[in-house]
Amino acid sequence: MSERVVIVGADAAGMSAASQARRLRTASELDIVVFERGHFTSYSACGIPYWVGGDVDDRDDLIARTPEEHRAREIDLRLRTEVREIDVPGRRVRTHDLETGAETWTDFDKLVLATGASPIRPPLPGIDAAGVHGVQTLDDGQALIDTLDSTRGRRAVVVGAGYIGVEMSEALINRGYQVTMLNRGAEPMSTLDPDMGVLIRKAMQGLGIHVVDDTEVTAIHTDAQGRVRAVAADDAEYPADVVVLGLGVRPATELARAAGLPLGASGGLLTDLAMRVRGHENIWAGGDCVEVLDLVSGSQRHIPLGTHANKHGQVIGAGVGGDYATFPGVVGTAVSKVCDLEVARTGLREKDARAVGLQYVTVVIESTSRAGYFPGAAPMTVKMLAERRTGRLLGVQIVGREGAGKRIDIAAVALTARMTVEQMTALDLGYAPPFSPVWDPVLVAARKAVSAVRKDAIPIP
Ligand SMILES: Cc1cc2nc3c(=O)[nH]c(=O)nc-3n(C[C@H](O)[C@H](O)[C@H](O)COP(=O)(O)OP(=O)(O)OC[C@H]3O[C@@H](n4cnc5c(N)ncnc54)[C@H](O)[C@@H]3O)c2cc1C
């Protein structure tokens, strides 16, 4: 007899799970029903800043697979249908058709929660004014582009200096706006240590972006028509024709909470290695709505990234389809850019290491992306953290021009393998002058870290 899996959410995690399950089970073996409250499936939110900035021409380029393509693979996809309640013991979900208002219960044998994350939108006066935009979904991106196309003024304020705020600042500069980025922290991109964040601020200032650190937004001021005219912060008022919010996200787990499913400290769902919700054999969860194990610190964290969501979906699809796969955890790798400055990080920052009681040494080195004499060689700064005494690699941050960012993957692999910085110095990396100096910058940092660990070693009495 055919089983039914119900999937809530039709983007990265949900549709990866559906597709993988369909690869393993035919429609007569497994009925796959996906509920999605939005208009789109399998789209790249990651591409929104580049679409807004004009690097990507068309919204449809960001859609990896359309609803029709999924339906052609016998996935029963129901758009504009919101799941409003989960009856765990009764194995059914209550849905609300957002077009007709109809309410329906649908039974399931297996359930997958892939509800993503919700953008943080503080309850500030004026936050819902015309001209204030988030950039979480394709609909949000389209609404922002419509505003940009119809607004005569050219002053933009970006609230938030995480990677999305930084990418959106660049997008708006590319569209000819004067951009102010308001940052609550000391330096942009608090996913890096402040001594590396300062490099990002300098680069952004070099592009003409007005970066304001250590400031807290207090209100959005509007004109007589209710359109945004300024952003008030605790230090000053910033005139604005358009405002973009990039204040981070929280796991979208209200449904799961109401159903009594286990949540971690961040509010993300807790799962086992196979992405099964803890204590529930027939329920899986993945993507931005779950917490993941940080393999470096050993703690549970909420790290909302598409790269994880897709992998979670594969693992869930395998489980739902009767196979077995696991997602062991993450080392915290992320890469981003602001114009030609590439920014990457993996593992622990100094404050993360302190928070889990690890003692560490740090080194910072300057190198180049290619052999110093080779045309196009560009400067690169690499910061590395290693554990005191053991020399275990704890984290790496890289800021530099072309060729800098994806070097972080070397460090991500070394972290996953729990290598020491000494072991890293012997890594057999490719070398030719157009690609790197004979000692790759990551290895230069590892060598310096080896010296730092040795110098720091406490002599055995
Ligand atoms: C501007 C931007 C840039 C980004 N850049 C990067 C990047 O460069 N690299 C990277 O790794 N990640 C990036 N991300 C993050 C990445 O997009 C997310 O991690 C990824 O989309 C998460 O996938 P998901 O399937 O878990 O959740 P989502 O993509 O949020 O999908 C969840 C879906 O569930 C639906 N849903 C929720 N609740 C219900 C319900 N009750 N009923 C029905 N449907 C529901 C939602 O409508 C949504 O479509 C970026 C995100 C943004 C916004």
The ligand as an ORCA input file, in Angstrom:
! r2SCAN-3c Opt
* xyz 0 1
  C      19.112     37.763      0.396
  C      19.611     36.402      0.801
  C      20.871     35.987      0.401
  C      21.340     34.736      0.791
  N      22.594     34.335      0.382
  C      23.050     33.103      0.734
  C      24.337     32.642      0.296
  O      25.045     33.359     -0.431
  N      24.751     31.404      0.672
  C      23.970     30.571      1.457
  O      24.386     29.432      1.753
  N      22.739     30.982      1.887
  C      22.273     32.214      1.548
  N      21.017     32.625      1.958
  C      20.225     31.731      2.842
  C      19.413     30.715      2.038
  O      18.625     31.368      1.088
  C      18.548     29.934      3.003
  O      19.397     29.319      3.943
  C      17.728     28.861      2.296
  O      16.813     29.428      1.414
  C      16.991     28.017      3.334
  O      16.187     27.103      2.680
  P      14.927     26.464      3.415
  O      14.301     25.537      2.445
  O      15.329     25.949      4.748
  O      13.992     27.713      3.762
  P      13.306     28.789      2.810
  O      14.102     29.030      1.599
  O      12.984     29.952      3.686
  O      11.952     28.075      2.401
  C      10.942     27.798      3.338
  C       9.628     27.776      2.590
  O       8.618     27.315      3.474
  C       7.434     28.050      3.223
  N       6.619     27.968      4.440
  C       6.972     28.357      5.689
  N       5.988     28.085      6.564
  C       4.988     27.533      5.847
  C       3.708     27.034      6.194
  N       3.257     27.059      7.465
  N       2.927     26.528      5.219
  C       3.373     26.494      3.921
  N       4.576     26.952      3.538
  C       5.381     27.455      4.493
  C       7.931     29.452      2.919
  O       6.982     30.182      2.163
  C       9.214     29.174      2.127
  O       9.012     29.145      0.725
  C      20.519     33.873      1.589
  C      19.252     34.308      1.982
  C      18.788     35.551      1.604
  C      17.415     35.986      2.052
*
